[in-house]
Amino acid sequence: MSEGDMLATTLTDIRRRLADLQGEYDRISEELAKLRLAERSLAAIVEGTPLPETVAAMEDGAPRAGRGRGSRGPRANSAKGRLRALLESAGPTGLSQAEIARRLPDVAPNTLASYLSVMVSSGEALRKGDFVTAVTGPRPAPDTPQDEHEDDDAQPDDRDA
């Protein structure tokens, strides 16, 4: 093996390890943030003082239950949002369910299977054998009965002209 090949292989290994470590770092950072929030929440309960974030959220007037995702789809940091982003970044080849599970270690396998099933049945993703890929571009809208009647109405007008 030449020195150039060895350096290229080493670079590839370093990049792969860096990507793996970045994923772990992100997962651990997210877990740390959750633990800090839980610690602050429990401290507020035990000590009887309100959390500043909770007070600010209550003062803005929007009810907590009404702050859902709405038409924007899943949040980017939710399991489904991260799954969608992962499938979109995988390209046309897609990823196997095992590879998806490896890249999203904090999501339970049954949850991944459920999300993939829903995404495939709703047309957000395509299953190609053992691989799943995201659907790119706008999905075609189903024809409505009104559209068919409008086309029928338009044809006699075209014949008269």
Secondary structure, 3 states (H helix, E strand, C coil): CCHHHHHHHHHHHHHHHHHHHHHHHHHHHHHHHHHHHHHHHHHHHHHCCCCHHHHHHHHCCCCHHHCCCHHHCCCCCCHHHHHHHHHHHHCCCCEEHHHHHHHCCCCCHHHHHHHHHHHHHHCCEEEECCEEEECCCCCCCCCCHHHHHHHHHHHHHHHHC
